[in-house]
Amino acid sequence: MATNLVSLVMNFLTPDMIGRIASALGLDRTDTSTAVGAGVPALLAALVGAAAKPGGSQKIADAAKQEMGTFDKFAGMLGGAGASSVTDRGSNILASLLGDRDQSALANSIGKYSGLGSVAGDSVLGMLTPLVMGAIGQQQGSRGLDASSITNLLTSQKDNIAAAIPSGFGRLLGGTGLLDSLGDTAKRAAMAGGETTRAAAASVARTLDDTRRSAAEAASGSTNWLLWAIPAIAIAALLVYLLGRPTEPVVQQGVSTVQSLTVGGIDIGKQVTDSITNVRSTLNGITDAASAQAALPRLQTATSQIDKVSDMLAQLSDGQRKMLAGLVSPAMSTLNQLFDKALAIPGVAEIIKPTIDTLRAKLALLTA
């Protein structure tokens, strides 16, 4: 019996490992955990579809061969420029397997579900892809990696994948076509997650109505109303619990964190996180003086956004300041390495160094 690939990857991705991924990408840890939990099964679902296309299984086999040792080396890849290398490699692999349209749809869905946004969703996917390919390679072994074995392996995983797709996320993917390859039964199971609580609540409501009816009939010949009132109250309490229970606790937790950093109608938490994500993406695209010149307006925009947040620091409570520092501090190591890497490229420092210096200072102020 084949190993459950979702479980294999998720067992590897411990909370500590997810924290390191979040730090390497400059993202919020809670939102990254949500993105990873959705991204692993969604990525595998997309690979099932890719394997069904002409030549798709062989492409997956070739990619898995290249990532055979990723599980053993992954932790070491997260430091310094290694994280950017993993992300870029994963994004290239995914683009070759899925095509731009499906890759974009997957990143957008993960970004929306986790609250990270599509750019960060794409970064998380890029980070996860080599790991998932490494899991496939580990499961099959180098000698077993061919088109036929990949098709058989991924086909055997359909039910596992569908069962692992989080409640609510399946509905986001429903319109993308990425779940079509799972088959009708598994696809319905993946998209149904959020219906469970509503169905249970409706069932309890029906039970409550039946109880009240029966109780009314019984009460017509008896004054002992406690015999029916107590069970009815208990069922009503259960109904309130089911109706009020959040179906996506991790996402709600992330939203509440961001809401607590909303000042004067400005969502500071999201503004800072989005700015850091954009800076990372922009710096990764700088390879020479020309690309630095093209990147300068985006870096200046990010600096302006951070500057606006700096101007609002006096309005924040001590708790909010600490929360803001907790968003920025984990990203600084990676950002400083990316800053230094870009500035070391011939001809680049003359173009972007003043902006980089200002941006560094503004970010450092937020971590105080």
C-alpha positions as CSV (number, residue, x, y, z in Angstrom):
1,M,0.0,0.0,0.0
2,A,1.4,3.4,-1.0
3,T,2.3,5.9,1.6
4,N,-0.1,8.8,2.0
5,L,1.9,11.6,0.3
6,V,0.0,14.4,2.1
7,S,0.8,12.9,5.5
8,L,4.4,12.3,4.5
9,V,4.9,16.0,3.6
10,M,2.9,17.4,6.5
11,N,4.6,15.3,9.1
12,F,7.9,16.7,7.8
13,L,6.5,20.3,8.0
14,T,6.5,20.6,11.8
15,P,5.5,23.9,13.4
16,D,9.2,24.8,13.8
17,M,9.8,24.1,10.1
18,I,6.8,26.2,9.1
19,G,8.1,29.0,11.3
20,R,11.4,28.8,9.5
21,I,9.7,28.9,6.1
22,A,7.7,32.0,7.2
23,S,10.8,33.7,8.4
24,A,12.7,32.9,5.2
25,L,9.9,34.3,3.1
26,G,9.2,37.3,5.4
27,L,5.6,36.2,6.1
28,D,3.3,35.9,9.1
29,R,3.8,32.5,10.8
30,T,0.1,31.8,11.3
31,D,-0.9,32.8,7.8
32,T,2.0,30.7,6.4
33,S,0.8,27.7,8.4
34,T,-2.7,28.1,6.8
35,A,-1.2,28.5,3.4
36,V,1.0,25.3,3.8
37,G,-2.0,23.3,5.1
38,A,-3.9,24.2,2.0
39,G,-1.0,24.3,-0.4
40,V,0.3,20.7,0.1
41,P,-2.9,18.9,-0.9
42,A,-3.8,21.5,-3.5
43,L,-0.4,21.1,-5.1
44,L,-0.8,17.3,-5.2
45,A,-4.2,17.7,-6.7
46,A,-2.7,19.9,-9.5
47,L,0.0,17.3,-10.1
48,V,-2.7,14.6,-10.5
49,G,-4.1,16.7,-13.3
50,A,-0.7,17.4,-14.8
51,A,0.1,13.7,-14.9
52,A,-3.0,13.1,-17.0
53,K,-1.8,15.4,-19.8
54,P,0.4,14.1,-22.6
55,G,4.0,13.8,-21.3
56,G,3.0,15.2,-17.9
57,S,3.9,12.0,-15.9
58,Q,7.4,12.0,-17.4
59,K,7.9,15.7,-16.6
60,I,6.9,15.0,-13.0
61,A,9.2,12.0,-12.8
62,D,12.1,14.1,-14.1
63,A,11.4,16.8,-11.6
64,A,11.2,14.3,-8.8
65,K,14.6,12.8,-9.7
66,Q,16.1,16.3,-9.5
67,E,14.7,16.7,-5.9
68,M,15.6,13.2,-4.6
69,G,17.6,14.6,-1.7
70,T,15.4,17.6,-0.9
71,F,14.0,16.1,2.3
72,D,17.4,15.6,3.8
73,K,18.7,19.0,2.8
74,F,15.6,21.2,3.1
75,A,16.3,22.7,6.5
76,G,19.7,23.8,5.3
77,M,18.2,25.4,2.3
78,L,16.2,27.9,4.3
79,G,19.1,30.1,5.4
80,G,20.3,33.1,3.5
81,A,20.0,33.2,-0.3
82,G,19.2,29.5,-0.3
83,A,15.6,30.2,0.4
84,S,15.3,32.4,-2.7
85,S,16.9,29.7,-4.7
86,V,14.5,27.0,-3.5
87,T,11.5,29.3,-4.2
88,D,12.7,30.2,-7.7
89,R,13.4,26.6,-8.5
90,G,10.0,25.5,-7.3
91,S,8.2,28.2,-9.2
92,N,10.0,27.2,-12.4
93,I,9.2,23.5,-11.9
94,L,5.5,24.4,-11.3
95,A,5.3,26.6,-14.3
96,S,6.6,23.8,-16.5
97,L,4.2,21.3,-15.1
98,L,1.0,23.3,-14.8
99,G,1.4,26.3,-17.1
100,D,1.0,29.9,-16.2
101,R,-2.8,29.9,-15.9
102,D,-3.1,27.0,-13.5
103,Q,-0.1,28.1,-11.5
104,S,-1.6,31.6,-11.1
105,A,-5.0,30.1,-10.1
106,L,-3.4,27.9,-7.5
107,A,-1.4,30.8,-6.0
108,N,-4.4,33.1,-6.0
109,S,-6.5,30.6,-4.2
110,I,-3.9,29.9,-1.6
111,G,-3.2,33.6,-1.1
112,K,-6.9,34.4,-0.7
113,Y,-7.6,31.5,1.7
114,S,-4.6,32.2,3.9
115,G,-4.8,36.0,3.8
116,L,-1.3,36.3,2.4
117,G,-2.2,37.6,-1.0
118,S,-1.4,36.0,-4.4
119,V,2.3,37.1,-4.5
120,A,3.1,35.5,-1.1
121,G,0.9,32.5,-2.1
122,D,3.1,32.0,-5.1
123,S,6.2,32.2,-2.9
124,V,4.8,29.5,-0.5
125,L,4.0,27.3,-3.5
126,G,7.5,27.8,-4.9
127,M,8.9,26.7,-1.5
128,L,6.6,23.7,-1.3
129,T,7.1,22.3,-4.8
130,P,10.7,21.0,-4.4
131,L,9.6,19.4,-1.1
132,V,6.6,17.7,-2.6
133,M,8.8,16.5,-5.5
134,G,11.3,15.2,-3.0
135,A,8.5,13.3,-1.2
136,I,7.5,11.7,-4.5
137,G,11.1,10.8,-5.2
138,Q,11.6,9.3,-1.8
139,Q,8.4,7.3,-2.1
140,Q,9.3,5.8,-5.5
141,G,13.1,5.6,-5.3
142,S,15.2,6.7,-8.3
143,R,14.8,3.4,-10.1
144,G,11.0,3.6,-9.8
145,L,10.7,7.0,-11.2
146,D,9.1,6.7,-14.6
147,A,5.9,7.9,-16.3
148,S,3.9,4.8,-15.4
149,S,4.9,4.7,-11.8
150,I,4.1,8.4,-11.3
151,T,0.6,7.9,-12.9
152,N,-0.1,4.9,-10.6
153,L,1.2,6.7,-7.5
154,L,-0.8,9.9,-8.0
155,T,-3.9,8.0,-9.0
156,S,-3.7,6.1,-5.7
157,Q,-3.5,9.4,-3.8
158,K,-6.8,10.9,-4.9
159,D,-8.9,10.1,-1.9
160,N,-6.1,11.1,0.5
161,I,-5.7,14.4,-1.3
162,A,-9.4,15.2,-1.3
163,A,-9.7,14.4,2.5
164,A,-6.8,16.7,3.3
165,I,-8.1,19.8,1.5
166,P,-9.2,22.2,4.3
167,S,-12.8,23.2,4.8
168,G,-13.7,26.2,2.7
169,F,-10.6,25.9,0.5
170,G,-12.1,23.3,-1.8
171,R,-14.8,25.8,-2.7
172,L,-12.2,28.4,-3.7
173,L,-10.6,25.8,-6.0
174,G,-13.9,24.6,-7.4
175,G,-14.0,27.1,-10.2
176,T,-10.4,26.7,-11.2
177,G,-10.7,23.1,-12.6
178,L,-7.7,22.0,-10.4
179,L,-9.9,19.5,-8.6
180,D,-11.4,17.9,-11.7
181,S,-8.6,15.3,-11.9
182,L,-9.6,13.9,-8.5
183,G,-12.8,12.3,-9.9
184,D,-16.4,13.2,-9.1
185,T,-16.5,11.5,-5.7
186,A,-13.3,12.9,-4.4
187,K,-14.0,16.3,-5.9
188,R,-17.3,16.5,-4.2
189,A,-15.7,15.5,-0.9
190,A,-13.0,18.1,-1.2
191,M,-15.6,20.9,-2.0
192,A,-18.1,19.8,0.7
193,G,-16.0,20.5,3.8
194,G,-17.8,23.7,4.8
195,E,-21.2,22.1,4.4
196,T,-20.7,19.7,7.3
197,T,-21.4,22.2,10.1
198,R,-24.4,23.6,8.3
199,A,-25.8,20.2,7.8
200,A,-25.3,19.3,11.4
201,A,-26.9,22.5,12.5
202,A,-29.9,21.9,10.3
203,S,-30.2,18.4,11.7
204,V,-30.2,19.8,15.3
205,A,-32.8,22.4,14.4
206,R,-35.0,19.7,13.0
207,T,-34.5,17.7,16.2
208,L,-35.3,20.7,18.3
209,D,-38.6,21.2,16.4
210,D,-39.5,17.6,16.8
211,T,-38.8,17.7,20.5
212,R,-40.9,20.8,21.0
213,R,-43.8,19.2,19.1
214,S,-43.6,16.0,21.1
215,A,-43.2,18.0,24.3
216,A,-46.2,20.1,23.5
217,E,-48.3,17.0,23.1
218,A,-47.0,15.5,26.3
219,A,-47.4,18.8,28.2
220,S,-51.1,19.0,27.2
221,G,-51.8,16.2,29.7
222,S,-49.1,17.1,32.2
223,T,-47.8,20.0,34.2
224,N,-44.3,18.6,34.5
225,W,-42.8,20.9,31.9
226,L,-39.2,20.1,33.1
227,L,-39.5,16.7,31.4
228,W,-39.4,18.4,28.0
229,A,-37.9,21.8,28.7
230,I,-34.5,20.6,29.9
231,P,-33.7,18.4,26.8
232,A,-35.0,21.3,24.6
233,I,-32.7,23.8,26.2
234,A,-29.7,21.4,25.9
235,I,-30.4,20.9,22.2
236,A,-30.8,24.6,21.7
237,A,-27.4,25.2,23.3
238,L,-25.9,22.7,21.0
239,L,-27.5,24.4,18.0
240,V,-26.1,27.8,19.1
241,Y,-22.6,26.2,19.4
242,L,-22.7,24.7,16.0
243,L,-24.0,27.8,14.3
244,G,-21.6,30.0,16.1
245,R,-18.5,27.8,15.6
246,P,-16.0,29.2,13.1
247,T,-15.5,26.7,10.2
248,E,-12.0,28.0,9.5
249,P,-10.3,28.7,12.8
250,V,-6.8,29.3,11.5
251,V,-8.0,31.9,9.0
252,Q,-10.1,33.6,11.6
253,Q,-7.1,33.7,13.9
254,G,-5.0,35.4,11.2
255,V,-7.8,37.9,10.5
256,S,-8.1,38.9,14.2
257,T,-4.4,39.5,14.4
258,V,-4.5,41.8,11.4
259,Q,-7.7,43.6,12.7
260,S,-5.9,44.3,16.0
261,L,-3.4,46.4,14.1
262,T,-6.0,48.5,12.3
263,V,-5.5,52.2,13.3
264,G,-7.5,55.1,11.9
265,G,-9.1,52.7,9.3
266,I,-5.7,51.7,8.0
267,D,-4.8,48.0,8.2
268,I,-1.2,48.4,9.3
269,G,-0.5,44.7,9.7
270,K,-1.5,43.9,6.1
271,Q,0.2,47.0,4.8
272,V,3.5,46.0,6.3
273,T,3.3,42.4,5.3
274,D,2.4,43.2,1.7
275,S,5.2,45.8,1.6
276,I,7.8,43.2,2.8
277,T,6.5,40.6,0.4
278,N,6.7,43.1,-2.5
279,V,10.3,44.1,-1.5
280,R,11.4,40.5,-1.4
281,S,9.9,39.8,-4.8
282,T,11.4,43.0,-6.3
283,L,14.9,42.3,-4.9
284,N,14.8,38.8,-6.3
285,G,14.3,40.3,-9.7
286,I,17.4,42.5,-9.7
287,T,20.2,41.0,-11.7
288,D,21.9,44.0,-13.3
289,A,21.7,47.8,-13.5
290,A,18.8,47.8,-16.0
291,S,16.6,45.6,-13.7
292,A,17.6,47.7,-10.7
293,Q,16.4,50.8,-12.6
294,A,13.1,49.1,-13.3
295,A,12.8,48.0,-9.7
296,L,13.5,51.4,-8.2
297,P,9.9,52.7,-8.4
298,R,8.5,49.6,-6.6
299,L,11.2,49.9,-3.9
300,Q,10.3,53.6,-3.5
301,T,6.6,52.8,-3.2
302,A,7.3,50.2,-0.5
303,T,9.4,52.7,1.3
304,S,6.6,55.2,1.2
305,Q,4.2,52.6,2.6
306,I,6.5,51.8,5.5
307,D,7.1,55.5,6.1
308,K,3.3,56.0,6.5
309,V,3.3,53.2,9.1
310,S,6.2,54.8,10.9
311,D,4.3,58.0,11.2
312,M,1.5,56.2,13.0
313,L,3.7,54.5,15.6
314,A,2.7,57.1,18.2
315,Q,-0.9,56.0,17.9
316,L,-0.2,52.3,18.7
317,S,-0.4,50.8,22.1
318,D,2.5,48.9,23.6
319,G,0.8,45.6,22.7
320,Q,0.3,46.8,19.1
321,R,3.9,47.9,18.9
322,K,5.1,44.5,20.0
323,M,2.8,42.8,17.5
324,L,4.1,45.0,14.7
325,A,7.7,44.2,15.7
326,G,6.8,40.5,15.7
327,L,5.7,40.9,12.0
328,V,8.8,42.7,10.9
329,S,11.7,41.2,13.0
330,P,11.5,37.6,11.6
331,A,11.8,39.0,8.0
332,M,14.8,41.3,8.6
333,S,17.6,38.7,8.3
334,T,16.4,37.6,4.9
335,L,15.7,41.2,3.7
336,N,19.2,42.3,4.8
337,Q,20.8,39.5,2.9
338,L,18.7,40.3,-0.2
339,F,19.6,44.0,0.2
340,D,23.4,43.1,0.4
341,K,23.1,40.7,-2.5
342,A,21.5,43.3,-4.8
343,L,23.9,46.0,-3.8
344,A,26.9,43.8,-4.6
345,I,25.8,43.5,-8.3
346,P,28.0,45.8,-10.5
347,G,26.2,49.1,-11.2
348,V,23.3,48.5,-8.9
349,A,24.3,50.3,-5.8
350,E,24.5,53.6,-7.6
351,I,20.8,53.3,-8.5
352,I,19.1,51.9,-5.5
353,K,21.4,52.3,-2.4
354,P,19.8,55.6,-1.2
355,T,16.4,54.0,-1.3
356,I,17.6,50.8,0.3
357,D,19.3,52.7,3.1
358,T,16.1,54.6,3.8
359,L,14.0,51.4,3.7
360,R,16.4,49.6,6.1
361,A,16.1,52.5,8.6
362,K,12.3,52.6,8.4
363,L,12.0,48.8,8.9
364,A,14.5,48.9,11.8
365,L,12.3,51.5,13.5
366,L,9.3,49.2,13.3
367,T,11.2,46.4,15.1
368,A,12.2,48.6,18.1
